[in-house]
């Protein structure tokens, strides 16, 4: 166990120390016009660029005018030759004011992502549009879809883990494991059907009632996640039909026509089924996009198989331990020893693949604490440490159970010179057909009393009665105390139960990770300069979005600061406050200052004023270029306020 932990730490340092940029799980990296920008001339299209290729839905991009009416636009499409960039044509003659663009697309790793942005033509106005950026999995359909994914992970672990326990550990009795196999199989089948039906509403952010709509089903059938769900469904139905056919064959066919399937062939078929089944997850999640896709898909499949073999096998072992409480023959020591080896191999695979996937998803140490993915991963790693501790305890009990017991007949060896050879005269003639008689002289293990009887411990008493004392219970150092197997089974069952409980938590956290934007992609998206030149050819401003939270109910949101032009000289500053619901929020006071620590300049107050829906300053001078620190103080009530800061680069 210590070796595995050291190996994992070394690999983690090596991989995170040599991280290279890549992306997985699409994030918005640039827009044209820029988010929060003010343009003098109305653009002819809105362009969105993402960190990876995305798929479009029927209503992926919606544009609203300053009066909250939807603008009649052309059909959204990909920019030719760029599957990661989409655009929607705008009509000519847009009037002055602030426009809102709501978007929702499906990333290449099957997760829908969405959001909203604003841009202003001619002047900024107080828009009445309140578009809540519906995050991935929001709404009833998203919650039901997440429940289906949780059940799918739990059931595949139960199904494959129980099968691995039966195939490798070979318990003498398997009837008590049949309910686990059936529960895992039927739950996985039902969750797969539910995921397929809910896939359309989940992507569109629609009601679960659209699960049976023909347009939703047709889109799901032609998408990669839908195809993989259909493959999983076909595998499960084929396995169920095969098992049913074998059962009927045993009942209906005469004995002379029955053929026993060779064990090697059965194991090969089962292993192929497990590998292909695991690929229906690996090819649809984060591993399918970004850096080193073939290696990542193989790693994700092995990670899932190792998790199933360990946690599902633990459940099977726990059920067998319960049966052994009433029938000790149901769990021989060899079964526990075999599972110990299986668990050790699974942990080794989990450590290697887990470290690789963590490096691939994070990319840097900063993402471990600075992103939601990193924080969830930290909690999962803590749970895995607890799981390894429980596994170490279980392995300790297993080794003690499998240790050979001291033979009751063992004696303390005597020196050669202390042994007295038995003479011919001391031997007692043995009667034919009767019990053997004790020798007349005392030996090293016992003495003869006046009645000539010997007790069960090899020492002759004076009463002539037999002592039934167990040698294992004596204080003789030649017979050390060893508890019965039921003692070890009792404590092994408790440690295995702890492993199963923590393992369920690990599976839930794993499911959360698969639906969370990886830290590498989040870092890459935020690293893209907001002031980059867009496809419209219109110079854009520096736009910075800063979250805030005063620690009270409803006292959180975001402040979007636009510094136009973001260069040395006179700039205009605009600030828009968004509330907890994503809509515009009115605050009693807002202050924005700039400081250049390297030159000890500042703080310079922008003196923004309330313009009715947003705060602005028409003229604010930045004297020199550099990495400035922008501090924003937001007061949401008479006594509640908070100050947040972000670095802003000012160029010449």
Buried (B, 14 or more C-beta within 10 A) or exposed (E): EEEBEEBBEEBBEEBBEEBEEBBBBBBBBBBBBBBBBBBEEBBEBBBBBBBBBBBBBEEBBBBBBBEEEEBEBEEBEBBEEBEBBBBBBBEEEBEEBBBBBBBBBBBBBBBBBBBBBBBBBBEBBBBBBBBEBBBBBBBEBBBBBBBBBBBBBBBBBBBBBBBBBBBBBEBEEBEBBEEBBBBBBBBBBBBBBBBBBBBBBBBBBBEBEBBEBEEBBEBBBEBBBBBBBBBBBEBBEEBBEEEEEEEEEEEEEEEEEEEEEEEEEEEEEBBEBBBEBBBBBBBBBBBBBBBBBEEBBBBBBBBBBBBBBBBBBBBBBBBBBBBBEEEEEBBBBEBBBBBBEBBBBBBBBBBBBBBBBBBBBBBBBEBBEBBBBBBBBEBBBEBBEBBBBBBEBBBBBBEBBEEEEBEEEEEEEEEEEEEEEEEEEEEEEEEEEEEEEBBEBEBEEBEBBEEEBBBEBBEBBEEEEEEEEEBBEEEEEEBEEBEEBEEBBBBBBBBBBBBBEBBBBBBBBBBBBBBBBBBBBBBBBBEBBBBEEBBBEBBBBBBBBBEBEBEEEEBBBBBBBBBBBBBBEEBBBBBBBBBBEBBBBEBEEBBBBBBBEEEEBBBBEBEBEBBEBBBBBEEBEBEEEBEBBBBBBBBBEEEEBBEBEBEBEBEE
